[in-house]
Amino acid sequence: MKQTQFNCPVEATLSLIGGKYKPLILWHLRETPKHYMELQRLIPRATPKMLSQQLHDLEECGMIDRAVIPEKPPKTKYSLTAFGKSIIPVIDAMCNWGTDYLKELDMQTSCCLMSLS
């Protein structure tokens, strides 16, 4: 990853996890590695091109590992690195904050509540 000058720590964090689907990708990888197609099913609004780009960015900055499984056809599996795992408390806090926000709006989601115990 190229070295960049940052004006504040939030800017540095957003440079790594900012993006339409990066936090969701990290969320879905927090407990177990996932195949590309699993991630595509879990994040249905992401186009294949966008999902691939976001995965590439997260791999490039060292947050996820990409492993190609030599099957026919080959499968790609993604997992968090130790560096990637270090962001999980932030992602958990985002989920908790979002849950409270949605409660205030009288809306519900099951996206992350099941795994936050």
DAKA-V931532 format. One record per backbone hydrogen bond with DSSP energy under -0.5 kcal/mol. CO is the residue of the C=O (numbers start at 1). NH is the residue of the N-H. Records with the same first field share a line. If there is no record, write none. Layout:
CO=NH  NH
//
This chain:
8=12
9=13
10=14
11=15
12=16
13=16  17
14=18
19=23
21=25
22=26
23=27
24=28
25=29
26=30
27=30
29=80
34=78
35=39
36=40
37=41
38=42
39=43
41=44
43=46
47=51
48=52
49=53
50=54
51=55
52=56
53=57
54=58
55=59
56=60
57=61
58=63  64
59=62
63=81
65=79
67=69  77
68=70
69=71  75
71=73
75=69
76=36
77=67
78=34
79=65
81=85
82=86
84=87
85=88
87=90  91
88=92
89=93
90=94
91=95
92=96
93=97
94=98
95=99
96=100
97=101
98=102
99=103
100=104
101=105
102=107
103=106
110=114
112=115
113=116
//
